[in-house]
């Protein structure tokens, strides 16, 4: 089983559901948290699947895991969990940045 593709598929479904909830069922700050989380998560699911075609599994893992952490903390806050979860969000962002830098390093070394 290709775990990255499985997790990416589930992550993509979660992003669409969160975005839909943000557009139709949420209010206040939750709308922006859901929108931002869904955009970042879905973008990085697509990026993960694309870099897998380049056999870049490391960056793909960082995109999927980073996207889940980044978006997941925003989703949890949107659902009413404590706002201190926002201190975890940058960890996901750092993993996403790391994935892009790793991909650039792979490209630079040929």
C-alpha positions as CSV (number, residue, x, y, z in Angstrom):
1,X,0.0,0.0,0.0
2,X,1.2,3.5,-0.8
3,X,0.8,5.3,2.5
4,X,1.5,8.7,1.1
5,X,-1.2,8.4,-1.5
6,X,-3.7,7.0,1.0
7,X,-3.1,9.8,3.5
8,X,-3.0,12.4,0.7
9,X,-6.4,11.2,-0.5
10,X,-7.9,11.3,2.9
11,X,-6.3,14.7,3.5
12,X,-7.8,16.0,0.3
13,X,-11.3,14.9,1.3
14,X,-10.9,16.5,4.7
15,X,-9.8,19.8,3.0
16,X,-12.8,19.8,0.8
17,X,-15.2,19.1,3.7
18,X,-13.6,21.8,5.8
19,X,-13.8,24.3,3.0
20,X,-17.5,23.4,2.5
21,X,-18.2,23.8,6.2
22,X,-16.4,27.1,6.2
23,X,-18.5,28.3,3.3
24,X,-21.9,27.0,4.5
25,X,-21.9,26.2,8.2
26,X,-19.4,28.3,10.1
27,X,-19.4,31.9,11.3
28,X,-17.0,34.5,12.7
29,X,-13.3,33.7,12.8
30,X,-14.0,30.0,12.1
31,X,-14.8,30.9,8.5
32,X,-11.3,32.2,7.8
33,X,-9.6,29.4,9.7
34,X,-11.4,26.8,7.7
35,X,-10.8,28.6,4.4
36,X,-7.1,29.1,5.1
37,X,-6.7,25.5,6.3
38,X,-8.5,24.0,3.4
39,X,-6.5,26.1,0.8
40,X,-3.1,25.2,2.3
41,X,-4.0,21.5,2.9
42,X,-5.5,21.0,-0.6
43,X,-2.6,22.8,-2.3
44,X,-0.1,20.6,-0.5
45,X,-2.0,17.4,-1.2
46,X,-1.7,18.2,-4.9
47,X,2.0,19.1,-4.5
48,X,2.7,15.8,-2.6
49,X,1.1,13.8,-5.4
50,X,3.0,15.7,-8.0
51,X,6.4,15.3,-6.4
52,X,5.8,11.6,-6.0
53,X,6.0,11.3,-9.7
54,X,9.5,12.7,-9.4
55,X,10.2,10.0,-6.8
56,X,10.7,12.7,-4.1
57,X,9.1,10.9,-1.2
58,X,10.7,13.1,1.5
59,X,9.1,16.3,0.4
60,X,5.8,14.5,-0.3
61,X,5.7,13.3,3.3
62,X,6.5,16.8,4.6
63,X,3.7,18.3,2.4
64,X,1.1,15.8,3.7
65,X,2.1,15.8,7.4
66,X,2.7,19.6,7.5
67,X,-0.6,20.2,5.8
68,X,-2.4,18.0,8.3
69,X,-0.8,19.8,11.2
70,X,-1.2,23.3,9.8
71,X,-4.8,22.8,8.7
72,X,-5.8,20.5,11.5
73,X,-5.0,23.0,14.2
74,X,-7.0,25.6,12.4
75,X,-9.9,23.2,12.0
76,X,-9.9,22.3,15.6
77,X,-9.9,25.9,16.7
78,X,-12.8,26.5,14.2
79,X,-14.7,23.7,16.0
80,X,-14.3,25.4,19.3
81,X,-11.2,23.9,20.8
82,X,-8.9,26.3,22.7
83,X,-7.1,28.9,20.7
84,X,-3.7,27.9,22.3
85,X,-3.7,25.2,19.6
86,X,-2.7,28.1,17.3
87,X,0.9,27.8,18.7
88,X,1.1,24.4,17.0
89,X,0.0,25.7,13.6
90,X,3.5,27.1,12.7
91,X,5.0,23.6,13.2
92,X,2.9,22.5,10.3
93,X,3.9,25.6,8.3
94,X,7.6,24.9,9.0
95,X,7.2,21.3,7.7
96,X,5.6,22.7,4.5
97,X,8.4,25.2,4.0
98,X,10.9,22.3,4.7
99,X,9.2,20.3,2.0
100,X,9.6,23.1,-0.6
101,X,13.2,23.6,0.4
102,X,13.9,19.9,0.2
103,X,12.4,19.8,-3.2
104,X,14.5,22.7,-4.3
105,X,17.6,20.9,-3.0
106,X,16.7,17.8,-4.9
107,X,16.4,19.9,-8.1
108,X,19.6,21.7,-7.5
109,X,21.7,18.6,-7.1
110,X,20.3,17.2,-10.3
